[in-house]
Amino acid sequence: MYEINVTEADSLSVSSNIIKFEDELPRLASATCVSINDSEYEIMGGIKPDGFISQEIFRFKVDGTKGLITWRRSMEFGIYGHSVYINGNKMLVIGGISTLHEINDSVIEIDRESWKVRSVKETSSTELLLVGNGARVTKDTGSETEIEIIGGGAHCFAFGNHLNPLISTISF
C-alpha cells in the first residue's frame, strides 16, 4: 500500500486527505501535477531517485481515499521544474529543464491525443529563466498565446543566482 497526502487550502481553511494506492507510485522531485477534472490528475516529468530526468506521464483517479493509476506512458522527452497548462487537446509545457534539443527557456506544445510534440517556441527574453516558476495562461487563441510567469529562477554553484521578476509576461 502506497500513500500520498493531498492538502487543499483556500482563504478560510486547510484540509488534508491521505490517498491510498495499491500500485507503486513513482518517486519524483520537481514534477508537475495538473487537475484534469474533479477526480483525475496527471503527473508529468520530474527527477527520478537515480538522478535521471523522467519521461513519464501518468494519470490517476481519486475516489474518496482510494487512488488508482489509470494509465502511464512515455513522452518524447524528459522534463522537470516546469509548469503545465491544458486547453482541450492542447497541453503547453512552460519552461523547465528538458532533454528536448537542449532547449530550456521555451514553451512546448503537445497534442494530448497522440502525445507528440506539435511545436517548441523559445522565449526571446534575456531576463527570464523559465525554471521553478509558476505560470498562468491569460490568452490562448489560435493565433496568439500570452503567459504570465510568476517567480522562478535558479541557482548555479559556478555562475550564481538568477531570480526572475515577480510577474513577467511572454507572448507568442
ChimeraX attribute file (.defattr): number of C-alpha atoms within 10 A of each C-alpha:
attribute: neighborCount
match mode: 1-to-1
recipient: residues
	/A:1	8
	/A:2	12
	/A:3	16
	/A:4	13
	/A:5	10
	/A:6	11
	/A:7	10
	/A:8	10
	/A:9	9
	/A:10	7
	/A:11	5
	/A:12	5
	/A:13	7
	/A:14	9
	/A:15	9
	/A:16	10
	/A:17	12
	/A:18	15
	/A:19	17
	/A:20	18
	/A:21	19
	/A:22	12
	/A:23	12
	/A:24	10
	/A:25	14
	/A:26	13
	/A:27	10
	/A:28	19
	/A:29	16
	/A:30	18
	/A:31	22
	/A:32	19
	/A:33	16
	/A:34	15
	/A:35	14
	/A:36	13
	/A:37	8
	/A:38	8
	/A:39	12
	/A:40	17
	/A:41	18
	/A:42	18
	/A:43	19
	/A:44	27
	/A:45	27
	/A:46	28
	/A:47	19
	/A:48	17
	/A:49	12
	/A:50	7
	/A:51	10
	/A:52	11
	/A:53	22
	/A:54	24
	/A:55	20
	/A:56	19
	/A:57	20
	/A:58	18
	/A:59	19
	/A:60	19
	/A:61	19
	/A:62	16
	/A:63	12
	/A:64	11
	/A:65	13
	/A:66	13
	/A:67	21
	/A:68	17
	/A:69	18
	/A:70	12
	/A:71	11
	/A:72	13
	/A:73	12
	/A:74	14
	/A:75	17
	/A:76	12
	/A:77	16
	/A:78	21
	/A:79	26
	/A:80	25
	/A:81	24
	/A:82	26
	/A:83	25
	/A:84	21
	/A:85	17
	/A:86	16
	/A:87	10
	/A:88	8
	/A:89	11
	/A:90	15
	/A:91	19
	/A:92	20
	/A:93	21
	/A:94	27
	/A:95	30
	/A:96	27
	/A:97	21
	/A:98	22
	/A:99	16
	/A:100	14
	/A:101	8
	/A:102	8
	/A:103	16
	/A:104	21
	/A:105	22
	/A:106	19
	/A:107	24
	/A:108	20
	/A:109	21
	/A:110	20
	/A:111	15
	/A:112	14
	/A:113	8
	/A:114	9
	/A:115	17
	/A:116	13
	/A:117	17
	/A:118	13
	/A:119	12
	/A:120	17
	/A:121	14
	/A:122	14
	/A:123	17
	/A:124	12
	/A:125	10
	/A:126	7
	/A:127	12
	/A:128	22
	/A:129	23
	/A:130	28
	/A:131	22
	/A:132	19
	/A:133	23
	/A:134	18
	/A:135	23
	/A:136	15
	/A:137	19
	/A:138	11
	/A:139	12
	/A:140	13
	/A:141	7
	/A:142	6
	/A:143	6
	/A:144	9
	/A:145	13
	/A:146	15
	/A:147	19
	/A:148	17
	/A:149	24
	/A:150	18
	/A:151	19
	/A:152	23
	/A:153	18
	/A:154	15
	/A:155	10
	/A:156	8
	/A:157	6
	/A:158	6
	/A:159	7
	/A:160	8
	/A:161	11
	/A:162	14
	/A:163	16
	/A:164	19
	/A:165	14
	/A:166	11
	/A:167	13
	/A:168	14
	/A:169	15
	/A:170	14
	/A:171	15
	/A:172	13
